């Protein structure tokens, strides 16, 4: 937590917030891409 506060002081709140959101959304984007690939494969079988 202390490191996060240091980063906010050094980089500014918008940059830290953007980095946090990008890291958090990365996993969800990978899951979405996998789901779309699976859906495409199922639709091609029919």
mmCIF entry with sequence, helices, sheets and N, C-alpha, C, O atoms, coordinates in Angstrom:
data_MODEL
# 
_entry.id   MODEL 
# 
_entity.id                         1 
_entity.type                       polymer 
_entity.pdbx_number_of_molecules   1 
# 
_entity_poly.entity_id                      1 
_entity_poly.type                           'polypeptide(L)' 
_entity_poly.nstd_linkage                   no 
_entity_poly.nstd_monomer                   no 
_entity_poly.pdbx_seq_one_letter_code       
;(UNK)(UNK)(UNK)(UNK)(UNK)(UNK)(UNK)(UNK)(UNK)(UNK)(UNK)(UNK)(UNK)(UNK)(UNK)(UNK)
(UNK)(UNK)(UNK)(UNK)(UNK)(UNK)(UNK)(UNK)(UNK)(UNK)(UNK)(UNK)(UNK)(UNK)(UNK)(UNK)
(UNK)(UNK)(UNK)(UNK)(UNK)(UNK)(UNK)(UNK)(UNK)(UNK)(UNK)(UNK)(UNK)(UNK)
;
_entity_poly.pdbx_seq_one_letter_code_can   XXXXXXXXXXXXXXXXXXXXXXXXXXXXXXXXXXXXXXXXXXXXXX 
_entity_poly.pdbx_strand_id                 A 
# 
loop_
_entity_poly_seq.entity_id 
_entity_poly_seq.num 
_entity_poly_seq.mon_id 
_entity_poly_seq.hetero 
1 1  UNK n 
1 2  UNK n 
1 3  UNK n 
1 4  UNK n 
1 5  UNK n 
1 6  UNK n 
1 7  UNK n 
1 8  UNK n 
1 9  UNK n 
1 10 UNK n 
1 11 UNK n 
1 12 UNK n 
1 13 UNK n 
1 14 UNK n 
1 15 UNK n 
1 16 UNK n 
1 17 UNK n 
1 18 UNK n 
1 19 UNK n 
1 20 UNK n 
1 21 UNK n 
1 22 UNK n 
1 23 UNK n 
1 24 UNK n 
1 25 UNK n 
1 26 UNK n 
1 27 UNK n 
1 28 UNK n 
1 29 UNK n 
1 30 UNK n 
1 31 UNK n 
1 32 UNK n 
1 33 UNK n 
1 34 UNK n 
1 35 UNK n 
1 36 UNK n 
1 37 UNK n 
1 38 UNK n 
1 39 UNK n 
1 40 UNK n 
1 41 UNK n 
1 42 UNK n 
1 43 UNK n 
1 44 UNK n 
1 45 UNK n 
1 46 UNK n 
# 
_struct_asym.id          A 
_struct_asym.entity_id   1 
# 
loop_
_struct_conf.conf_type_id 
_struct_conf.id 
_struct_conf.pdbx_PDB_helix_id 
_struct_conf.beg_label_comp_id 
_struct_conf.beg_label_asym_id 
_struct_conf.beg_label_seq_id 
_struct_conf.pdbx_beg_PDB_ins_code 
_struct_conf.end_label_comp_id 
_struct_conf.end_label_asym_id 
_struct_conf.end_label_seq_id 
_struct_conf.pdbx_end_PDB_ins_code 
_struct_conf.beg_auth_comp_id 
_struct_conf.beg_auth_asym_id 
_struct_conf.beg_auth_seq_id 
_struct_conf.end_auth_comp_id 
_struct_conf.end_auth_asym_id 
_struct_conf.end_auth_seq_id 
_struct_conf.pdbx_PDB_helix_class 
_struct_conf.details 
_struct_conf.pdbx_PDB_helix_length 
HELX_P HELX_P1 AA1 UNK A 2  ? UNK A 11 ? UNK A 2  UNK A 11 1 ? 10 
HELX_P HELX_P2 AA2 UNK A 13 ? UNK A 45 ? UNK A 13 UNK A 45 1 ? 33 
# 
_struct_conf_type.id          HELX_P 
_struct_conf_type.criteria    ? 
_struct_conf_type.reference   ? 
# 
loop_
_atom_site.group_PDB 
_atom_site.id 
_atom_site.type_symbol 
_atom_site.label_atom_id 
_atom_site.label_alt_id 
_atom_site.label_comp_id 
_atom_site.label_asym_id 
_atom_site.label_entity_id 
_atom_site.label_seq_id 
_atom_site.pdbx_PDB_ins_code 
_atom_site.Cartn_x 
_atom_site.Cartn_y 
_atom_site.Cartn_z 
_atom_site.occupancy 
_atom_site.B_iso_or_equiv 
_atom_site.pdbx_formal_charge 
_atom_site.auth_seq_id 
_atom_site.auth_comp_id 
_atom_site.auth_asym_id 
_atom_site.auth_atom_id 
_atom_site.pdbx_PDB_model_num 
ATOM 1   N N  . UNK A 1 1  ? 0.835   -1.195  0.000   1.00 0.00 ? 1  UNK A N  1 
ATOM 2   C CA . UNK A 1 1  ? 0.000   0.000   0.000   1.00 0.00 ? 1  UNK A CA 1 
ATOM 3   C C  . UNK A 1 1  ? 0.873   1.249   0.000   1.00 0.00 ? 1  UNK A C  1 
ATOM 4   O O  . UNK A 1 1  ? 0.550   2.247   -0.645  1.00 0.00 ? 1  UNK A O  1 
ATOM 5   N N  . UNK A 1 2  ? 1.955   1.183   0.714   1.00 0.00 ? 2  UNK A N  1 
ATOM 6   C CA . UNK A 1 2  ? 2.844   2.337   0.797   1.00 0.00 ? 2  UNK A CA 1 
ATOM 7   C C  . UNK A 1 2  ? 3.475   2.631   -0.559  1.00 0.00 ? 2  UNK A C  1 
ATOM 8   O O  . UNK A 1 2  ? 3.651   3.789   -0.939  1.00 0.00 ? 2  UNK A O  1 
ATOM 9   N N  . UNK A 1 3  ? 3.813   1.567   -1.282  1.00 0.00 ? 3  UNK A N  1 
ATOM 10  C CA . UNK A 1 3  ? 4.401   1.744   -2.619  1.00 0.00 ? 3  UNK A CA 1 
ATOM 11  C C  . UNK A 1 3  ? 3.406   2.415   -3.567  1.00 0.00 ? 3  UNK A C  1 
ATOM 12  O O  . UNK A 1 3  ? 3.785   3.247   -4.391  1.00 0.00 ? 3  UNK A O  1 
ATOM 13  N N  . UNK A 1 4  ? 2.137   2.046   -3.441  1.00 0.00 ? 4  UNK A N  1 
ATOM 14  C CA . UNK A 1 4  ? 1.095   2.655   -4.274  1.00 0.00 ? 4  UNK A CA 1 
ATOM 15  C C  . UNK A 1 4  ? 1.005   4.155   -4.011  1.00 0.00 ? 4  UNK A C  1 
ATOM 16  O O  . UNK A 1 4  ? 0.879   4.940   -4.950  1.00 0.00 ? 4  UNK A O  1 
ATOM 17  N N  . UNK A 1 5  ? 1.067   4.552   -2.769  1.00 0.00 ? 5  UNK A N  1 
ATOM 18  C CA . UNK A 1 5  ? 1.003   5.974   -2.433  1.00 0.00 ? 5  UNK A CA 1 
ATOM 19  C C  . UNK A 1 5  ? 2.217   6.727   -2.971  1.00 0.00 ? 5  UNK A C  1 
ATOM 20  O O  . UNK A 1 5  ? 2.095   7.873   -3.404  1.00 0.00 ? 5  UNK A O  1 
ATOM 21  N N  . UNK A 1 6  ? 3.379   6.093   -2.945  1.00 0.00 ? 6  UNK A N  1 
ATOM 22  C CA . UNK A 1 6  ? 4.586   6.715   -3.496  1.00 0.00 ? 6  UNK A CA 1 
ATOM 23  C C  . UNK A 1 6  ? 4.426   6.908   -5.002  1.00 0.00 ? 6  UNK A C  1 
ATOM 24  O O  . UNK A 1 6  ? 4.793   7.953   -5.540  1.00 0.00 ? 6  UNK A O  1 
ATOM 25  N N  . UNK A 1 7  ? 3.875   5.896   -5.682  1.00 0.00 ? 7  UNK A N  1 
ATOM 26  C CA . UNK A 1 7  ? 3.674   6.000   -7.130  1.00 0.00 ? 7  UNK A CA 1 
ATOM 27  C C  . UNK A 1 7  ? 2.671   7.106   -7.470  1.00 0.00 ? 7  UNK A C  1 
ATOM 28  O O  . UNK A 1 7  ? 2.860   7.836   -8.443  1.00 0.00 ? 7  UNK A O  1 
ATOM 29  N N  . UNK A 1 8  ? 1.634   7.227   -6.693  1.00 0.00 ? 8  UNK A N  1 
ATOM 30  C CA . UNK A 1 8  ? 0.654   8.294   -6.926  1.00 0.00 ? 8  UNK A CA 1 
ATOM 31  C C  . UNK A 1 8  ? 1.326   9.651   -6.783  1.00 0.00 ? 8  UNK A C  1 
ATOM 32  O O  . UNK A 1 8  ? 1.069   10.563  -7.569  1.00 0.00 ? 8  UNK A O  1 
ATOM 33  N N  . UNK A 1 9  ? 2.176   9.780   -5.791  1.00 0.00 ? 9  UNK A N  1 
ATOM 34  C CA . UNK A 1 9  ? 2.890   11.046  -5.591  1.00 0.00 ? 9  UNK A CA 1 
ATOM 35  C C  . UNK A 1 9  ? 3.847   11.342  -6.724  1.00 0.00 ? 9  UNK A C  1 
ATOM 36  O O  . UNK A 1 9  ? 4.001   12.497  -7.122  1.00 0.00 ? 9  UNK A O  1 
ATOM 37  N N  . UNK A 1 10 ? 4.491   10.313  -7.249  1.00 0.00 ? 10 UNK A N  1 
ATOM 38  C CA . UNK A 1 10 ? 5.475   10.519  -8.316  1.00 0.00 ? 10 UNK A CA 1 
ATOM 39  C C  . UNK A 1 10 ? 4.847   10.685  -9.691  1.00 0.00 ? 10 UNK A C  1 
ATOM 40  O O  . UNK A 1 10 ? 5.256   11.559  -10.456 1.00 0.00 ? 10 UNK A O  1 
ATOM 41  N N  . UNK A 1 11 ? 3.870   9.867   -10.012 1.00 0.00 ? 11 UNK A N  1 
ATOM 42  C CA . UNK A 1 11 ? 3.326   9.842   -11.375 1.00 0.00 ? 11 UNK A CA 1 
ATOM 43  C C  . UNK A 1 11 ? 2.023   10.604  -11.531 1.00 0.00 ? 11 UNK A C  1 
ATOM 44  O O  . UNK A 1 11 ? 1.694   11.070  -12.622 1.00 0.00 ? 11 UNK A O  1 
ATOM 45  N N  . UNK A 1 12 ? 1.314   10.725  -10.486 1.00 0.00 ? 12 UNK A N  1 
ATOM 46  C CA . UNK A 1 12 ? 0.024   11.391  -10.567 1.00 0.00 ? 12 UNK A CA 1 
ATOM 47  C C  . UNK A 1 12 ? -1.106  10.381  -10.584 1.00 0.00 ? 12 UNK A C  1 
ATOM 48  O O  . UNK A 1 12 ? -0.952  9.253   -11.052 1.00 0.00 ? 12 UNK A O  1 
ATOM 49  N N  . UNK A 1 13 ? -2.215  10.800  -10.076 1.00 0.00 ? 13 UNK A N  1 
ATOM 50  C CA . UNK A 1 13 ? -3.365  9.921   -9.925  1.00 0.00 ? 13 UNK A CA 1 
ATOM 51  C C  . UNK A 1 13 ? -3.878  9.351   -11.247 1.00 0.00 ? 13 UNK A C  1 
ATOM 52  O O  . UNK A 1 13 ? -4.139  8.149   -11.304 1.00 0.00 ? 13 UNK A O  1 
ATOM 53  N N  . UNK A 1 14 ? -4.037  10.134  -12.303 1.00 0.00 ? 14 UNK A N  1 
ATOM 54  C CA . UNK A 1 14 ? -4.591  9.565   -13.554 1.00 0.00 ? 14 UNK A CA 1 
ATOM 55  C C  . UNK A 1 14 ? -3.726  8.456   -14.150 1.00 0.00 ? 14 UNK A C  1 
ATOM 56  O O  . UNK A 1 14 ? -4.256  7.476   -14.676 1.00 0.00 ? 14 UNK A O  1 
ATOM 57  N N  . UNK A 1 15 ? -2.433  8.594   -14.077 1.00 0.00 ? 15 UNK A N  1 
ATOM 58  C CA . UNK A 1 15 ? -1.552  7.579   -14.642 1.00 0.00 ? 15 UNK A CA 1 
ATOM 59  C C  . UNK A 1 15 ? -1.645  6.295   -13.831 1.00 0.00 ? 15 UNK A C  1 
ATOM 60  O O  . UNK A 1 15 ? -1.731  5.209   -14.404 1.00 0.00 ? 15 UNK A O  1 
ATOM 61  N N  . UNK A 1 16 ? -1.631  6.402   -12.524 1.00 0.00 ? 16 UNK A N  1 
ATOM 62  C CA . UNK A 1 16 ? -1.721  5.217   -11.667 1.00 0.00 ? 16 UNK A CA 1 
ATOM 63  C C  . UNK A 1 16 ? -3.070  4.536   -11.848 1.00 0.00 ? 16 UNK A C  1 
ATOM 64  O O  . UNK A 1 16 ? -3.137  3.308   -11.910 1.00 0.00 ? 16 UNK A O  1 
ATOM 65  N N  . UNK A 1 17 ? -4.130  5.305   -11.932 1.00 0.00 ? 17 UNK A N  1 
ATOM 66  C CA . UNK A 1 17 ? -5.459  4.735   -12.135 1.00 0.00 ? 17 UNK A CA 1 
ATOM 67  C C  . UNK A 1 17 ? -5.546  4.011   -13.474 1.00 0.00 ? 17 UNK A C  1 
ATOM 68  O O  . UNK A 1 17 ? -6.114  2.921   -13.547 1.00 0.00 ? 17 UNK A O  1 
ATOM 69  N N  . UNK A 1 18 ? -5.002  4.590   -14.520 1.00 0.00 ? 18 UNK A N  1 
ATOM 70  C CA . UNK A 1 18 ? -4.997  3.956   -15.837 1.00 0.00 ? 18 UNK A CA 1 
ATOM 71  C C  . UNK A 1 18 ? -4.221  2.647   -15.821 1.00 0.00 ? 18 UNK A C  1 
ATOM 72  O O  . UNK A 1 18 ? -4.670  1.653   -16.393 1.00 0.00 ? 18 UNK A O  1 
ATOM 73  N N  . UNK A 1 19 ? -3.079  2.637   -15.182 1.00 0.00 ? 19 UNK A N  1 
ATOM 74  C CA . UNK A 1 19 ? -2.283  1.413   -15.088 1.00 0.00 ? 19 UNK A CA 1 
ATOM 75  C C  . UNK A 1 19 ? -3.049  0.338   -14.322 1.00 0.00 ? 19 UNK A C  1 
ATOM 76  O O  . UNK A 1 19 ? -3.049  -0.824  -14.728 1.00 0.00 ? 19 UNK A O  1 
ATOM 77  N N  . UNK A 1 20 ? -3.691  0.704   -13.241 1.00 0.00 ? 20 UNK A N  1 
ATOM 78  C CA . UNK A 1 20 ? -4.458  -0.253  -12.444 1.00 0.00 ? 20 UNK A CA 1 
ATOM 79  C C  . UNK A 1 20 ? -5.582  -0.865  -13.270 1.00 0.00 ? 20 UNK A C  1 
ATOM 80  O O  . UNK A 1 20 ? -5.783  -2.080  -13.247 1.00 0.00 ? 20 UNK A O  1 
ATOM 81  N N  . UNK A 1 21 ? -6.309  -0.035  -13.992 1.00 0.00 ? 21 UNK A N  1 
ATOM 82  C CA . UNK A 1 21 ? -7.422  -0.539  -14.798 1.00 0.00 ? 21 UNK A CA 1 
ATOM 83  C C  . UNK A 1 21 ? -6.935  -1.428  -15.931 1.00 0.00 ? 21 UNK A C  1 
ATOM 84  O O  . UNK A 1 21 ? -7.570  -2.438  -16.235 1.00 0.00 ? 21 UNK A O  1 
ATOM 85  N N  . UNK A 1 22 ? -5.826  -1.075  -16.559 1.00 0.00 ? 22 UNK A N  1 
ATOM 86  C CA . UNK A 1 22 ? -5.291  -1.905  -17.636 1.00 0.00 ? 22 UNK A CA 1 
ATOM 87  C C  . UNK A 1 22 ? -4.881  -3.279  -17.125 1.00 0.00 ? 22 UNK A C  1 
ATOM 88  O O  . UNK A 1 22 ? -5.147  -4.289  -17.777 1.00 0.00 ? 22 UNK A O  1 
ATOM 89  N N  . UNK A 1 23 ? -4.251  -3.325  -15.987 1.00 0.00 ? 23 UNK A N  1 
ATOM 90  C CA . UNK A 1 23 ? -3.827  -4.608  -15.414 1.00 0.00 ? 23 UNK A CA 1 
ATOM 91  C C  . UNK A 1 23 ? -5.046  -5.443  -15.043 1.00 0.00 ? 23 UNK A C  1 
ATOM 92  O O  . UNK A 1 23 ? -5.070  -6.653  -15.269 1.00 0.00 ? 23 UNK A O  1 
ATOM 93  N N  . UNK A 1 24 ? -6.042  -4.801  -14.480 1.00 0.00 ? 24 UNK A N  1 
ATOM 94  C CA . UNK A 1 24 ? -7.240  -5.508  -14.047 1.00 0.00 ? 24 UNK A CA 1 
ATOM 95  C C  . UNK A 1 24 ? -8.050  -6.034  -15.217 1.00 0.00 ? 24 UNK A C  1 
ATOM 96  O O  . UNK A 1 24 ? -8.586  -7.140  -15.152 1.00 0.00 ? 24 UNK A O  1 
ATOM 97  N N  . UNK A 1 25 ? -8.145  -5.260  -16.280 1.00 0.00 ? 25 UNK A N  1 
ATOM 98  C CA . UNK A 1 25 ? -8.960  -5.655  -17.428 1.00 0.00 ? 25 UNK A CA 1 
ATOM 99  C C  . UNK A 1 25 ? -8.256  -6.641  -18.348 1.00 0.00 ? 25 UNK A C  1 
ATOM 100 O O  . UNK A 1 25 ? -8.906  -7.285  -19.172 1.00 0.00 ? 25 UNK A O  1 
ATOM 101 N N  . UNK A 1 26 ? -6.951  -6.771  -18.226 1.00 0.00 ? 26 UNK A N  1 
ATOM 102 C CA . UNK A 1 26 ? -6.206  -7.657  -19.114 1.00 0.00 ? 26 UNK A CA 1 
ATOM 103 C C  . UNK A 1 26 ? -6.720  -9.098  -19.027 1.00 0.00 ? 26 UNK A C  1 
ATOM 104 O O  . UNK A 1 26 ? -6.924  -9.744  -20.055 1.00 0.00 ? 26 UNK A O  1 
ATOM 105 N N  . UNK A 1 27 ? -6.925  -9.594  -17.834 1.00 0.00 ? 27 UNK A N  1 
ATOM 106 C CA . UNK A 1 27 ? -7.415  -10.963 -17.655 1.00 0.00 ? 27 UNK A CA 1 
ATOM 107 C C  . UNK A 1 27 ? -8.801  -11.153 -18.244 1.00 0.00 ? 27 UNK A C  1 
ATOM 108 O O  . UNK A 1 27 ? -9.088  -12.183 -18.855 1.00 0.00 ? 27 UNK A O  1 
ATOM 109 N N  . UNK A 1 28 ? -9.647  -10.176 -18.063 1.00 0.00 ? 28 UNK A N  1 
ATOM 110 C CA . UNK A 1 28 ? -11.000 -10.266 -18.599 1.00 0.00 ? 28 UNK A CA 1 
ATOM 111 C C  . UNK A 1 28 ? -10.997 -10.235 -20.127 1.00 0.00 ? 28 UNK A C  1 
ATOM 112 O O  . UNK A 1 28 ? -11.812 -10.904 -20.764 1.00 0.00 ? 28 UNK A O  1 
ATOM 113 N N  . UNK A 1 29 ? -10.097 -9.472  -20.706 1.00 0.00 ? 29 UNK A N  1 
ATOM 114 C CA . UNK A 1 29 ? -9.994  -9.412  -22.167 1.00 0.00 ? 29 UNK A CA 1 
ATOM 115 C C  . UNK A 1 29 ? -9.510  -10.751 -22.730 1.00 0.00 ? 29 UNK A C  1 
ATOM 116 O O  . UNK A 1 29 ? -9.973  -11.188 -23.784 1.00 0.00 ? 29 UNK A O  1 
ATOM 117 N N  . UNK A 1 30 ? -8.581  -11.398 -22.027 1.00 0.00 ? 30 UNK A N  1 
ATOM 118 C CA . UNK A 1 30 ? -8.110  -12.716 -22.462 1.00 0.00 ? 30 UNK A CA 1 
ATOM 119 C C  . UNK A 1 30 ? -9.232  -13.740 -22.399 1.00 0.00 ? 30 UNK A C  1 
ATOM 120 O O  . UNK A 1 30 ? -9.370  -14.564 -23.303 1.00 0.00 ? 30 UNK A O  1 
ATOM 121 N N  . UNK A 1 31 ? -10.033 -13.696 -21.343 1.00 0.00 ? 31 UNK A N  1 
ATOM 122 C CA . UNK A 1 31 ? -11.176 -14.606 -21.224 1.00 0.00 ? 31 UNK A CA 1 
ATOM 123 C C  . UNK A 1 31 ? -12.183 -14.364 -22.333 1.00 0.00 ? 31 UNK A C  1 
ATOM 124 O O  . UNK A 1 31 ? -12.737 -15.313 -22.887 1.00 0.00 ? 31 UNK A O  1 
ATOM 125 N N  . UNK A 1 32 ? -12.423 -13.118 -22.658 1.00 0.00 ? 32 UNK A N  1 
ATOM 126 C CA . UNK A 1 32 ? -13.359 -12.775 -23.716 1.00 0.00 ? 32 UNK A CA 1 
ATOM 127 C C  . UNK A 1 32 ? -12.862 -13.291 -25.062 1.00 0.00 ? 32 UNK A C  1 
ATOM 128 O O  . UNK A 1 32 ? -13.644 -13.840 -25.838 1.00 0.00 ? 32 UNK A O  1 
ATOM 129 N N  . UNK A 1 33 ? -11.582 -13.123 -25.347 1.00 0.00 ? 33 UNK A N  1 
ATOM 130 C CA . UNK A 1 33 ? -11.014 -13.613 -26.608 1.00 0.00 ? 33 UNK A CA 1 
ATOM 131 C C  . UNK A 1 33 ? -11.127 -15.130 -26.696 1.00 0.00 ? 33 UNK A C  1 
ATOM 132 O O  . UNK A 1 33 ? -11.436 -15.665 -27.761 1.00 0.00 ? 33 UNK A O  1 
ATOM 133 N N  . UNK A 1 34 ? -10.884 -15.826 -25.597 1.00 0.00 ? 34 UNK A N  1 
ATOM 134 C CA . UNK A 1 34 ? -11.015 -17.290 -25.582 1.00 0.00 ? 34 UNK A CA 1 
ATOM 135 C C  . UNK A 1 34 ? -12.457 -17.704 -25.828 1.00 0.00 ? 34 UNK A C  1 
ATOM 136 O O  . UNK A 1 34 ? -12.715 -18.640 -26.584 1.00 0.00 ? 34 UNK A O  1 
ATOM 137 N N  . UNK A 1 35 ? -13.378 -17.026 -25.205 1.00 0.00 ? 35 UNK A N  1 
ATOM 138 C CA . UNK A 1 35 ? -14.801 -17.343 -25.375 1.00 0.00 ? 35 UNK A CA 1 
ATOM 139 C C  . UNK A 1 35 ? -15.246 -17.117 -26.815 1.00 0.00 ? 35 UNK A C  1 
ATOM 140 O O  . UNK A 1 35 ? -16.010 -17.912 -27.363 1.00 0.00 ? 35 UNK A O  1 
ATOM 141 N N  . UNK A 1 36 ? -14.781 -16.054 -27.418 1.00 0.00 ? 36 UNK A N  1 
ATOM 142 C CA . UNK A 1 36 ? -15.137 -15.761 -28.811 1.00 0.00 ? 36 UNK A CA 1 
ATOM 143 C C  . UNK A 1 36 ? -14.566 -16.833 -29.738 1.00 0.00 ? 36 UNK A C  1 
ATOM 144 O O  . UNK A 1 36 ? -15.229 -17.253 -30.686 1.00 0.00 ? 36 UNK A O  1 
ATOM 145 N N  . UNK A 1 37 ? -13.347 -17.274 -29.467 1.00 0.00 ? 37 UNK A N  1 
ATOM 146 C CA . UNK A 1 37 ? -12.743 -18.333 -30.281 1.00 0.00 ? 37 UNK A CA 1 
ATOM 147 C C  . UNK A 1 37 ? -13.524 -19.628 -30.164 1.00 0.00 ? 37 UNK A C  1 
ATOM 148 O O  . UNK A 1 37 ? -13.758 -20.308 -31.163 1.00 0.00 ? 37 UNK A O  1 
ATOM 149 N N  . UNK A 1 38 ? -13.932 -19.975 -28.946 1.00 0.00 ? 38 UNK A N  1 
ATOM 150 C CA . UNK A 1 38 ? -14.720 -21.191 -28.749 1.00 0.00 ? 38 UNK A CA 1 
ATOM 151 C C  . UNK A 1 38 ? -16.065 -21.089 -29.440 1.00 0.00 ? 38 UNK A C  1 
ATOM 152 O O  . UNK A 1 38 ? -16.523 -22.053 -30.053 1.00 0.00 ? 38 UNK A O  1 
ATOM 153 N N  . UNK A 1 39 ? -16.698 -19.940 -29.350 1.00 0.00 ? 39 UNK A N  1 
ATOM 154 C CA . UNK A 1 39 ? -17.992 -19.733 -29.991 1.00 0.00 ? 39 UNK A CA 1 
ATOM 155 C C  . UNK A 1 39 ? -17.862 -19.846 -31.505 1.00 0.00 ? 39 UNK A C  1 
ATOM 156 O O  . UNK A 1 39 ? -18.713 -20.446 -32.160 1.00 0.00 ? 39 UNK A O  1 
ATOM 157 N N  . UNK A 1 40 ? -16.810 -19.275 -32.056 1.00 0.00 ? 40 UNK A N  1 
ATOM 158 C CA . UNK A 1 40 ? -16.583 -19.370 -33.499 1.00 0.00 ? 40 UNK A CA 1 
ATOM 159 C C  . UNK A 1 40 ? -16.401 -20.819 -33.927 1.00 0.00 ? 40 UNK A C  1 
ATOM 160 O O  . UNK A 1 40 ? -16.936 -21.236 -34.955 1.00 0.00 ? 40 UNK A O  1 
ATOM 161 N N  . UNK A 1 41 ? -15.653 -21.587 -33.148 1.00 0.00 ? 41 UNK A N  1 
ATOM 162 C CA . UNK A 1 41 ? -15.441 -23.002 -33.473 1.00 0.00 ? 41 UNK A CA 1 
ATOM 163 C C  . UNK A 1 41 ? -16.752 -23.776 -33.439 1.00 0.00 ? 41 UNK A C  1 
ATOM 164 O O  . UNK A 1 41 ? -16.997 -24.615 -34.306 1.00 0.00 ? 41 UNK A O  1 
ATOM 165 N N  . UNK A 1 42 ? -17.596 -23.508 -32.450 1.00 0.00 ? 42 UNK A N  1 
ATOM 166 C CA . UNK A 1 42 ? -18.877 -24.200 -32.350 1.00 0.00 ? 42 UNK A CA 1 
ATOM 167 C C  . UNK A 1 42 ? -19.777 -23.829 -33.526 1.00 0.00 ? 42 UNK A C  1 
ATOM 168 O O  . UNK A 1 42 ? -20.457 -24.693 -34.080 1.00 0.00 ? 42 UNK A O  1 
ATOM 169 N N  . UNK A 1 43 ? -19.786 -22.580 -33.903 1.00 0.00 ? 43 UNK A N  1 
ATOM 170 C CA . UNK A 1 43 ? -20.639 -22.152 -35.018 1.00 0.00 ? 43 UNK A CA 1 
ATOM 171 C C  . UNK A 1 43 ? -20.152 -22.716 -36.343 1.00 0.00 ? 43 UNK A C  1 
ATOM 172 O O  . UNK A 1 43 ? -20.966 -23.002 -37.221 1.00 0.00 ? 43 UNK A O  1 
ATOM 173 N N  . UNK A 1 44 ? -18.853 -22.883 -36.508 1.00 0.00 ? 44 UNK A N  1 
ATOM 174 C CA . UNK A 1 44 ? -18.321 -23.448 -37.742 1.00 0.00 ? 44 UNK A CA 1 
ATOM 175 C C  . UNK A 1 44 ? -18.653 -24.915 -37.884 1.00 0.00 ? 44 UNK A C  1 
ATOM 176 O O  . UNK A 1 44 ? -18.751 -25.412 -39.006 1.00 0.00 ? 44 UNK A O  1 
ATOM 177 N N  . UNK A 1 45 ? -18.834 -25.641 -36.759 1.00 0.00 ? 45 UNK A N  1 
ATOM 178 C CA . UNK A 1 45 ? -19.170 -27.046 -36.803 1.00 0.00 ? 45 UNK A CA 1 
ATOM 179 C C  . UNK A 1 45 ? -20.577 -27.278 -37.340 1.00 0.00 ? 45 UNK A C  1 
ATOM 180 O O  . UNK A 1 45 ? -20.850 -28.333 -37.913 1.00 0.00 ? 45 UNK A O  1 
ATOM 181 N N  . UNK A 1 46 ? -21.455 -26.327 -37.168 1.00 0.00 ? 46 UNK A N  1 
ATOM 182 C CA . UNK A 1 46 ? -22.858 -26.502 -37.566 1.00 0.00 ? 46 UNK A CA 1 
ATOM 183 C C  . UNK A 1 46 ? -23.112 -26.106 -38.979 1.00 0.00 ? 46 UNK A C  1 
ATOM 184 O O  . UNK A 1 46 ? -24.244 -26.198 -39.453 1.00 0.00 ? 46 UNK A O  1 
# 
